[in-house]
Amino acid sequence: MKLSFKNLIILSLTFLKIGALTFGGGYAMISIIEREATIKRKWLTSEEMLDIIAIAESTPGPIALNSATYVGAKVAGFLGAFVASISVMLPPIVIITLISSTLTKYFENPYVKWAFLGMRAGVAALILNAVINLGKFLKNEKRPAVYAVFFLSLTLGLLSVFHIISFDNIFIILGTIIFGIIYTFLESFINKRAKKVLTPNDKSDDLKNKNDLEKK
Amino acid sequence: MNIYLDLFLSFLKISLFTVGGGYAMIPFIQSTVLSKGWISPELLINFIGIAESTPGPFAVNISTFIGYNLGGFWGVICAILGLFLPPFLIIITIFYVGKKFSSNKIVKGIFVFLRPAVLALILSAFSSVAYATIMVSDGGTTYFNWFGIILMFASFISMRFFKKIHPIVFLFASAGLGLIFYGFVL
């Protein structure tokens, strides 16, 4: 797409709107970005949008911010990326700054205190709800190593949350990344060895089985 | 350390290790903010509640809150700059260098294990919020909040049952019920 002043303005206005009107962030925001960028503005095809979602999910940082940066880069290069990500952050920054400067004065007010004590239960429920939603992938997961990582991280996380041991959560993430790399290499190494063991006869048997299945 | 530099570096670190969106950030925010003694656990939960019920990405909202609370306007700028820089630079690099990043075999392999680890961390963040809901400390005394347990489970079951309704509705409902119950019934 041509890099023009007009394009940057449209990009900025679109992401200002997304930042000001989308509640919940993350995935809620992705569906709005998708609608704006693929259907309304035709900046991207839906395949490109799927790529962007995959990249936004697999890189550090908030998903909403990542996808805004990538869509911006796609539309208008580096400047576009900068404009889109600043635009999506600007409305919440202004809104929260205004709330902070007024509401925090009233935190000692008993009525406000009671309302927030009630909301605390809601926040707990909200986080538990997110855990259930995010944990759906475990349904089809059979690898014991995945469960081992889950339970080890949970144990360490709980011990640190309740101040029984003190360490940074970041080490769980770093450890998991290192484990993931080693596991992937070992897995592909073992798979290669297993393939070598197969004789040409076995392979033709495999082909026969496949053909039989296709016939059925 | 200078508070502005500390805010910038802390949010740089939080942003760099948040993989998988908003909720994944809560455990890192919690451990950083509480271990530095920046704000009380109760205030942090209030902030999470407000950040969830105002527009914009959750991560931006909560960072603005903490930045403003510690350093006013410039605190916000430093926290947001720290939050913004790592993903911006990484996404720009991927855009210009390698678009095949997320279909890379090693990246995929890492994510097989990163997902359960992040899930476990969010679950442990939940348990600390649940603990603060059940055992409420108020001005040096701690009491057992039985109504909080009921409210927590009622909100959770409603969220699971009415999936079409935005969870914020239940957040406001629990605040309203809290106000009525703690203020006028107890």
Chai-1 contact restraints between the chains, C-beta under 6 A:
chainA,res_idxA,chainB,res_idxB,connection_type,confidence,min_distance_angstrom,max_distance_angstrom,comment,restraint_id
A,G19,B,G56,contact,1.0,0.0,6.0,A-B,restraint_1
A,A20,B,P55,contact,1.0,0.0,6.0,A-B,restraint_2
A,L21,B,P55,contact,1.0,0.0,6.0,A-B,restraint_3
A,T22,B,P55,contact,1.0,0.0,6.0,A-B,restraint_4
A,F23,B,P55,contact,1.0,0.0,6.0,A-B,restraint_5
A,F23,B,I168,contact,1.0,0.0,6.0,A-B,restraint_6
A,G25,B,G22,contact,1.0,0.0,6.0,A-B,restraint_7
A,G25,B,P57,contact,1.0,0.0,6.0,A-B,restraint_8
A,G25,B,F58,contact,1.0,0.0,6.0,A-B,restraint_9
A,G26,B,G21,contact,1.0,0.0,6.0,A-B,restraint_10
A,G26,B,G22,contact,1.0,0.0,6.0,A-B,restraint_11
A,A54,B,S102,contact,1.0,0.0,6.0,A-B,restraint_12
A,I55,B,S102,contact,1.0,0.0,6.0,A-B,restraint_13
A,S58,B,S102,contact,1.0,0.0,6.0,A-B,restraint_14
A,S58,B,V107,contact,1.0,0.0,6.0,A-B,restraint_15
A,T59,B,I90,contact,1.0,0.0,6.0,A-B,restraint_16
A,P60,B,L16,contact,1.0,0.0,6.0,A-B,restraint_17
A,P60,B,V19,contact,1.0,0.0,6.0,A-B,restraint_18
A,P60,B,P86,contact,1.0,0.0,6.0,A-B,restraint_19
A,G61,B,S15,contact,1.0,0.0,6.0,A-B,restraint_20
A,G61,B,P86,contact,1.0,0.0,6.0,A-B,restraint_21
A,G61,B,P87,contact,1.0,0.0,6.0,A-B,restraint_22
A,P62,B,P57,contact,1.0,0.0,6.0,A-B,restraint_23
A,P62,B,A59,contact,1.0,0.0,6.0,A-B,restraint_24
A,I63,B,G21,contact,1.0,0.0,6.0,A-B,restraint_25
A,A64,B,P57,contact,1.0,0.0,6.0,A-B,restraint_26
A,L65,B,P87,contact,1.0,0.0,6.0,A-B,restraint_27
A,N66,B,P87,contact,1.0,0.0,6.0,A-B,restraint_28
A,N66,B,I91,contact,1.0,0.0,6.0,A-B,restraint_29
A,T69,B,F88,contact,1.0,0.0,6.0,A-B,restraint_30
A,T69,B,I91,contact,1.0,0.0,6.0,A-B,restraint_31
A,Y70,B,I91,contact,1.0,0.0,6.0,A-B,restraint_32
A,A73,B,F95,contact,1.0,0.0,6.0,A-B,restraint_33
A,A81,B,I92,contact,1.0,0.0,6.0,A-B,restraint_34
A,S85,B,F88,contact,1.0,0.0,6.0,A-B,restraint_35
A,M89,B,V60,contact,1.0,0.0,6.0,A-B,restraint_36
A,P91,B,G56,contact,1.0,0.0,6.0,A-B,restraint_37
A,P92,B,G56,contact,1.0,0.0,6.0,A-B,restraint_38
A,P92,B,V60,contact,1.0,0.0,6.0,A-B,restraint_39
A,P92,B,N61,contact,1.0,0.0,6.0,A-B,restraint_40
A,I93,B,T64,contact,1.0,0.0,6.0,A-B,restraint_41
A,I95,B,T54,contact,1.0,0.0,6.0,A-B,restraint_42
A,I96,B,N61,contact,1.0,0.0,6.0,A-B,restraint_43
A,I96,B,T64,contact,1.0,0.0,6.0,A-B,restraint_44
A,I96,B,F65,contact,1.0,0.0,6.0,A-B,restraint_45
A,T97,B,Y68,contact,1.0,0.0,6.0,A-B,restraint_46
A,T97,B,V76,contact,1.0,0.0,6.0,A-B,restraint_47
A,S100,B,F65,contact,1.0,0.0,6.0,A-B,restraint_48
A,S100,B,Y68,contact,1.0,0.0,6.0,A-B,restraint_49
A,W114,B,G178,contact,1.0,0.0,6.0,A-B,restraint_50
A,W114,B,L179,contact,1.0,0.0,6.0,A-B,restraint_51
A,W114,B,Y182,contact,1.0,0.0,6.0,A-B,restraint_52
A,W114,B,G183,contact,1.0,0.0,6.0,A-B,restraint_53
A,A115,B,A175,contact,1.0,0.0,6.0,A-B,restraint_54
A,A115,B,G178,contact,1.0,0.0,6.0,A-B,restraint_55
A,A115,B,L179,contact,1.0,0.0,6.0,A-B,restraint_56
A,F116,B,N46,contact,1.0,0.0,6.0,A-B,restraint_57
A,L117,B,G178,contact,1.0,0.0,6.0,A-B,restraint_58
A,L117,B,Y182,contact,1.0,0.0,6.0,A-B,restraint_59
A,G118,B,S174,contact,1.0,0.0,6.0,A-B,restraint_60
A,G118,B,A175,contact,1.0,0.0,6.0,A-B,restraint_61
A,G118,B,L177,contact,1.0,0.0,6.0,A-B,restraint_62
A,G118,B,G178,contact,1.0,0.0,6.0,A-B,restraint_63
A,M119,B,G49,contact,1.0,0.0,6.0,A-B,restraint_64
A,M119,B,S174,contact,1.0,0.0,6.0,A-B,restraint_65
A,M119,B,A175,contact,1.0,0.0,6.0,A-B,restraint_66
A,R120,B,I45,contact,1.0,0.0,6.0,A-B,restraint_67
A,R120,B,T133,contact,1.0,0.0,6.0,A-B,restraint_68
A,A121,B,T133,contact,1.0,0.0,6.0,A-B,restraint_69
A,A121,B,G148,contact,1.0,0.0,6.0,A-B,restraint_70
A,A121,B,L151,contact,1.0,0.0,6.0,A-B,restraint_71
A,A121,B,M152,contact,1.0,0.0,6.0,A-B,restraint_72
A,A121,B,S174,contact,1.0,0.0,6.0,A-B,restraint_73
A,G122,B,S155,contact,1.0,0.0,6.0,A-B,restraint_74
A,G122,B,F170,contact,1.0,0.0,6.0,A-B,restraint_75
A,G122,B,L171,contact,1.0,0.0,6.0,A-B,restraint_76
A,G122,B,S174,contact,1.0,0.0,6.0,A-B,restraint_77
A,V123,B,I45,contact,1.0,0.0,6.0,A-B,restraint_78
A,V123,B,I48,contact,1.0,0.0,6.0,A-B,restraint_79
A,V123,B,G49,contact,1.0,0.0,6.0,A-B,restraint_80
A,V123,B,V129,contact,1.0,0.0,6.0,A-B,restraint_81
A,A124,B,V129,contact,1.0,0.0,6.0,A-B,restraint_82
A,A124,B,A130,contact,1.0,0.0,6.0,A-B,restraint_83
A,A124,B,T133,contact,1.0,0.0,6.0,A-B,restraint_84
A,A124,B,M152,contact,1.0,0.0,6.0,A-B,restraint_85
A,A125,B,M152,contact,1.0,0.0,6.0,A-B,restraint_86
A,A125,B,S155,contact,1.0,0.0,6.0,A-B,restraint_87
A,A125,B,F156,contact,1.0,0.0,6.0,A-B,restraint_88
A,L126,B,P167,contact,1.0,0.0,6.0,A-B,restraint_89
A,I127,B,F126,contact,1.0,0.0,6.0,A-B,restraint_90
A,I127,B,V129,contact,1.0,0.0,6.0,A-B,restraint_91
A,L128,B,F126,contact,1.0,0.0,6.0,A-B,restraint_92
A,L128,B,F156,contact,1.0,0.0,6.0,A-B,restraint_93
A,N129,B,M159,contact,1.0,0.0,6.0,A-B,restraint_94
A,A130,B,Y23,contact,1.0,0.0,6.0,A-B,restraint_95
A,V131,B,I122,contact,1.0,0.0,6.0,A-B,restraint_96
A,V131,B,L123,contact,1.0,0.0,6.0,A-B,restraint_97
A,L134,B,L119,contact,1.0,0.0,6.0,A-B,restraint_98
A,G135,B,L119,contact,1.0,0.0,6.0,A-B,restraint_99
A,F137,B,R115,contact,1.0,0.0,6.0,A-B,restraint_100
A,V146,B,P116,contact,1.0,0.0,6.0,A-B,restraint_101
A,V149,B,F113,contact,1.0,0.0,6.0,A-B,restraint_102
A,V149,B,P116,contact,1.0,0.0,6.0,A-B,restraint_103
A,V149,B,A117,contact,1.0,0.0,6.0,A-B,restraint_104
A,F150,B,P116,contact,1.0,0.0,6.0,A-B,restraint_105
A,F150,B,A120,contact,1.0,0.0,6.0,A-B,restraint_106
A,S153,B,A117,contact,1.0,0.0,6.0,A-B,restraint_107
A,S153,B,A120,contact,1.0,0.0,6.0,A-B,restraint_108
A,L154,B,A120,contact,1.0,0.0,6.0,A-B,restraint_109
A,G157,B,A120,contact,1.0,0.0,6.0,A-B,restraint_110
A,G157,B,L121,contact,1.0,0.0,6.0,A-B,restraint_111
A,G157,B,S124,contact,1.0,0.0,6.0,A-B,restraint_112
A,L158,B,S124,contact,1.0,0.0,6.0,A-B,restraint_113
A,V161,B,S124,contact,1.0,0.0,6.0,A-B,restraint_114
A,V161,B,S128,contact,1.0,0.0,6.0,A-B,restraint_115
A,N169,B,P27,contact,1.0,0.0,6.0,A-B,restraint_116
A,N169,B,F28,contact,1.0,0.0,6.0,A-B,restraint_117
A,N169,B,S31,contact,1.0,0.0,6.0,A-B,restraint_118
A,N169,B,L121,contact,1.0,0.0,6.0,A-B,restraint_119
A,I170,B,F17,contact,1.0,0.0,6.0,A-B,restraint_120
A,I172,B,A117,contact,1.0,0.0,6.0,A-B,restraint_121
A,I173,B,F17,contact,1.0,0.0,6.0,A-B,restraint_122
A,T176,B,F113,contact,1.0,0.0,6.0,A-B,restraint_123
A,T176,B,L114,contact,1.0,0.0,6.0,A-B,restraint_124
A,T176,B,A117,contact,1.0,0.0,6.0,A-B,restraint_125
A,I177,B,I110,contact,1.0,0.0,6.0,A-B,restraint_126
A,F179,B,F113,contact,1.0,0.0,6.0,A-B,restraint_127
A,G180,B,G109,contact,1.0,0.0,6.0,A-B,restraint_128
A,G180,B,I110,contact,1.0,0.0,6.0,A-B,restraint_129
A,G180,B,F113,contact,1.0,0.0,6.0,A-B,restraint_130
A,I181,B,I106,contact,1.0,0.0,6.0,A-B,restraint_131
A,T184,B,I106,contact,1.0,0.0,6.0,A-B,restraint_132
A,T184,B,G109,contact,1.0,0.0,6.0,A-B,restraint_133
